[in-house]
């Protein structure tokens, strides 16, 4: 898997892809636990990195949106005063609330947070998978000892 594949997976991430990824990532071949453990570490690091990328995307977008909001409030205040009215908090908020760009930005931020949440869930599931692999490996070793004793 390369960075383009991971970024494509991030861009395309929705509930259907999440379910397919979860199914594929959580399956375990109990007859080759050692191979599964080796593969797991690599895949886990990929998705941890992708989660960090998603977190950075959310934070960056939040900063951009916050700057846009501050500029929009300043523009609103100026426009209200220029129109000869008093720039009250309610008037400024009304002006800001009607801005379609800000509305779109909020929807985009929620989509980024949604993707981040899906990735967090995948990483948590993979952490549980690791615990299961460790337990399966211990069980396998115990069974081997019982057979050889």
N, C-alpha and C positions, 0 to 999 in steps of 0.2 A: 504494500500500500504506500502511495506517495502523497506528498502534500496536496497535489491537485485533486486526488481522489477524496481526501479528507475534507478539503474546502468545498468540493462539489456536494459531498454528503451533508455538510453544514447548510449550504444554500438550499438544498432540496428537502431538508429535514421537516417532516410533518408527522402526524400521528401514524399514518400508514407505514412510512419508512421506519419510524421508531419501533413499531411492532415487529417489522421484518428484521431489523437489526437486533432487537432484544432476543427474538427467537434464534437467530443465527449465533449471536454471541454467547447465549446462555446454554446452548447445547453442549453436552459433555459425552465423550466417548469413554465409558468407564473401563474399557479394555486397554486404553493407552493414556493413563492418567499422567505419566511423566511427560509425554509429548504435549498433552493438554496444558500442563503447568508451564512448560517452556513457551508455548504459543501465547498463553494468557498474559504473561508479563509484557510481551511486545504489544499486544492489542490493547491492554490496559493503558500503557503509556501513550499510545496513539489517541485514545479517547480522553485521557486526562489533558493532553495537549490541546485537543479540540475544545474541551470545556474551558480551558484558560483563554483560548481564542474567543470563544463566545462571550466570556465574561468581559474581556477587553472591548469587544464590540459594543456590549451594553453600556459600559462605562463611558466610552467615547461618544456614543450617541446621546447619553444623558447630558454630558457636558455641552455638546452641540445644541441640544434642545434647550437647555438652561440658558445658554447665551442668546439663542433666538428669542426666548421668552422675555429676557431682560431688555433686549433691543426693541421688541414689540411693545412692551409696557412703556418704554421711553417714547416711542413713536406715538403711542396712544395718548399719553399725557400731553405731548406737544400738539397733536391734532385737536384734542379737546380744548386746550387753552387757546389755540389759534382760532377755533370756532367761537370763542368768547364764553365758553362754559367753564364751570369749575371742575377740575380734574380730581374727582373723588375716587376712592378705592373701588367703589361699585361701578363707576363709569369706566374706569380703566379695565376692570375685570370683564365687563360686558364687551368692550372693544376686543380684548384678547380672546374671549370665549367665542367670538364669531370668526376668528382667523382660521381659514381652511388649511393653511400650511401647517399650523401648530396641531390641528386635529390629525392630519396625516402623519405628522411626526410622532404623535402619541400612539397611534395605531402601529407604526413601524417599531417603536420602542417595545410595545407589548409583544409583538411578534418575535423580536430578538430575545426578550425575557422568556418567552414560551420555549424557544429553541434551547436556550440556556438551561431551562428546567428539565427538558427532555434529556439533554446531555448529562445533567447531574444525576438523573434517575438511572441512566445507562451505567455511569461510573459507579454508583452505589450498588447496582445489580452485579457489576463485575467484581466488586469487593466481596460481595456475598458468594459469588462463584469461586473466588480464590479460597475462601474459607471452606467451601464444599470440596474443592480439589485437595486441599490439605487433609481434610478428614478422610476422603476416599483413599489418598495415598497412605495414610496411617493405617486404615482398615486393611488395605492390600498387604502392607508389610506384616501386620499382625496375622493375617490369614496364611501368609507364606511361612511365618515362624511356626504356626500351629501344624502345618503340613509337614515341615521338615523335622519337627520334634518327635 
